[in-house]
């Protein structure tokens, strides 16, 4: 997609003013990193204090009407019956073959109102599939450019929100609908970094005011605006899946080890028959972490070998600022066990690694 065709977030002028390095994320021009230290500095700020991310490229959609919860539950993989109003749930939109069209978070407002945050590039397809399946009386709306999303992540995230008079301390994977300066905002106890944190969902035209207030409140804690480069290194350290890498229409929840986000006992959901069959037979490949023991940084697409034979492929790879080491997520043959020594082919150079179960670093996101 040409730069001219890229969409921009409601905070675009803030990023440009800060001198951010910009790139295409799912058709949106978004910040990768800011001057003054880049990804490593921003990553470290989140792990040690607080970082503020613009993730307004993420999709927003709403399913409403009598029986909305029941309808969404019959489509998406996780079981909305497990949660109550005011709670959020990680879930999957699968196709008939069990492949993942998208992974997303569902926010249960009521039995008649479910708010969804899909990935940027997949929002239109998720909305299309839900709208095509919706019975009379159920309304499916694409609200992608109606709301911004700002993530406040890190050990000092509560202090930053407290400074703005926003609610803090609610249960992990829950949300509170509130007002800030008389303007509505949803405060979600969710995030993609592993650290304690929140994701704020303001109206599109309120996002810039909220960003300014949050970055000002974070400054006394040495908090920083953070780009999507740090978001990627943070989520990789935690072993969190990224659609298009660890999940795709070619990679099922069973292979990706996200079967915990599947309501196996539900009567129906998209892809159920294929996934139940795959689970029973055992997947042909399984997700693992790789901790490099040799010098080199693994990257997506690198072949993984054991005893000279290719046994899998890296799906995400990076340098871990916390461990100061190369790490990767990979899909490997089921014969490969935890603790095995493998070799990653990084541009023709062999980098040795140990098979591990993520996360690569230990944090406590659920406390409080």
Order of alpha helices (4+ residues) and beta strands (2+ residues): beta-alpha-beta-beta-alpha-beta-beta-alpha-beta-beta-beta-alpha-beta-beta-alpha-beta-beta-beta-alpha-beta-alpha-alpha-beta-beta-beta-beta-beta-beta
